C-alpha cells in the first residue's frame, strides 16, 4: 500500500476519507503517533524542534529500509 498524505479535504463518512483515501482508523493511529512524538519533545523542552523532527524522520526511514532489506 502506498501512503497518501492529508490534502486538507477531509471527509468523515464511511470507512475512508475521500480526500486522501486513507482509512479513518489509519488516520487516527497516525495522529496518536504524531502526538506521542510531540508530547515527548515538549516534555524534553527541546529548543531545536526542527532538528529533532528531522532526526526522528531519518531514524524511522533508516529502520524501515533496514527492515525491508532483511525480507
Secondary structure, DSSP 8 states (H G I E B T S, - for coil): -------S----SSSB-TTT--BHHHHHHHHHHHHHHHHHHHHHT-S-HHHHHHHHHHHHHHHHHHHHHT-
